């Protein structure tokens, strides 16, 4: 699942500087992904902190997601801090749930993860 939650001033300011672009994010919400993947869970446990990451396209001109570490390494090794290669990975998008709505939740996207568990908590307009 990915949960959209209210951001707070306790979150560090995110600044990405790169030769090609500079972006500064100032958000009212933050998306938090809770992976079911056992490798991701173990890595997060070892880190002891959240990790900022993104889905990775298989190349610079495609929207197709990379599903193996070797694909990521070929295109992105010079731009990332590290790659965990544990073979083929699932690419189904997660279910995204907006938890910033005052009167309940709203499912923004159905994907990996059962949607029915949120039914009792859905906002009136969902």
Secondary structure per residue as TSV (DSSP state, phi and psi in degrees):
chain	resnum	aa	ss	phi	psi
A	1	X	-	360.0	153.5
A	2	X	E	-122.8	127.6
A	3	X	E	-110.4	133.0
A	4	X	E	-95.1	119.7
A	5	X	E	-124.0	158.8
A	6	X	E	-64.8	135.8
A	7	X	-	-80.0	160.9
A	8	X	-	-137.7	169.3
A	9	X	T	-73.3	-2.6
A	10	X	T	-81.5	-13.7
A	11	X	S	-76.8	140.7
A	12	X	-	-67.3	148.1
A	13	X	-	-68.7	134.7
A	14	X	E	-100.8	116.9
A	15	X	E	-125.4	125.2
A	16	X	E	-113.0	117.5
A	17	X	E	-117.2	133.0
A	18	X	-	-148.8	157.5
A	19	X	S	-52.0	-37.0
A	20	X	S	-85.8	-23.9
A	21	X	-	-162.4	163.0
A	22	X	E	-137.1	125.5
A	23	X	E	-128.7	143.1
A	24	X	E	-123.4	126.9
A	25	X	E	-98.8	132.0
A	26	X	-	-134.6	103.4
A	27	X	-	-115.4	149.7
A	28	X	S	-91.3	-20.2
A	29	X	E	-126.9	162.1
A	30	X	E	-138.1	139.7
A	31	X	E	-94.4	128.9
A	32	X	E	-119.6	117.1
A	33	X	E	-95.1	131.8
A	34	X	-	-112.4	100.1
A	35	X	-	-75.8	146.6
A	36	X	-	-93.1	-13.0
A	37	X	-	-63.6	125.9
A	38	X	H	-64.8	-32.4
A	39	X	H	-67.7	-44.3
A	40	X	H	-62.8	-43.5
A	41	X	H	-60.8	-43.5
A	42	X	H	-66.4	-40.8
A	43	X	H	-61.5	-46.8
A	44	X	H	-62.2	-39.0
A	45	X	H	-62.1	-44.8
A	46	X	H	-65.7	-37.4
A	47	X	H	-69.1	-37.2
A	48	X	-	73.6	9.2
A	49	X	S	-146.8	159.9
A	50	X	-	-64.6	158.2
A	51	X	-	-124.4	131.2
A	52	X	-	-83.0	121.3
A	53	X	-	-151.5	173.0
A	54	X	-	-142.2	160.0
A	55	X	-	-66.8	151.0
A	56	X	-	-119.0	120.0
A	57	X	B	-69.5	153.5
A	58	X	S	-69.8	-22.1
A	59	X	S	-153.8	178.4
A	60	X	T	-77.9	-11.1
A	61	X	T	-114.1	8.1
A	62	X	-	-123.5	153.1
A	63	X	-	-98.3	1.7
A	64	X	-	-73.4	131.4
A	65	X	B	-79.6	143.2
A	66	X	-	-71.5	140.6
A	67	X	-	-119.1	-2.6
A	68	X	S	-137.9	147.3
A	69	X	H	-56.7	-35.4
A	70	X	H	-64.0	-34.8
A	71	X	H	-64.1	-44.7
A	72	X	H	-65.0	-43.6
A	73	X	H	-60.0	-44.4
A	74	X	H	-56.0	-42.7
A	75	X	H	-98.0	-34.2
A	76	X	H	-117.1	-2.3
A	77	X	T	-53.8	-35.8
A	78	X	T	-78.4	-4.2
A	79	X	T	-118.5	-2.8
A	80	X	S	-120.7	158.4
A	81	X	S	-73.8	-37.5
A	82	X	-	-163.8	163.4
A	83	X	-	-132.4	130.9
A	84	X	-	-101.3	113.5
A	85	X	-	-104.1	107.0
A	86	X	-	-123.0	35.3
A	87	X	S	80.3	-162.9
A	88	X	-	-59.8	135.7
A	89	X	-	-120.6	150.8
A	90	X	-	-63.7	141.2
A	91	X	-	-117.2	6.0
A	92	X	-	-65.7	128.3
A	93	X	-	-60.8	152.6
A	94	X	B	-79.9	161.6
A	95	X	-	-74.0	131.9
A	96	X	E	-109.7	126.2
A	97	X	E	-121.0	121.6
A	98	X	E	-85.3	117.7
A	99	X	-	-108.1	17.2
A	100	X	-	-95.3	-3.1
A	101	X	-	-79.9	134.7
A	102	X	T	-62.7	-39.0
A	103	X	T	-102.3	20.7
A	104	X	S	148.7	-157.5
A	105	X	B	-109.5	161.9
A	106	X	E	-138.6	126.6
A	107	X	E	-81.9	114.7
A	108	X	E	-86.2	-30.5
A	109	X	E	-151.5	132.4
A	110	X	-	-89.9	132.2
A	111	X	-	-156.9	-141.5
A	112	X	B	-64.6	125.9
A	113	X	S	117.8	131.6
A	114	X	-	-67.2	127.5
A	115	X	S	-83.6	-29.9
A	116	X	G	-56.9	-27.9
A	117	X	G	-65.2	-17.4
A	118	X	G	-92.9	-10.7
A	119	X	G	-46.8	-48.6
A	120	X	G	-65.7	-15.2
A	121	X	G	-110.1	3.0
A	122	X	B	-68.8	143.0
A	123	X	-	-67.1	160.6
A	124	X	T	-58.5	-32.3
A	125	X	T	-90.0	4.9
A	126	X	-	-78.8	360.0
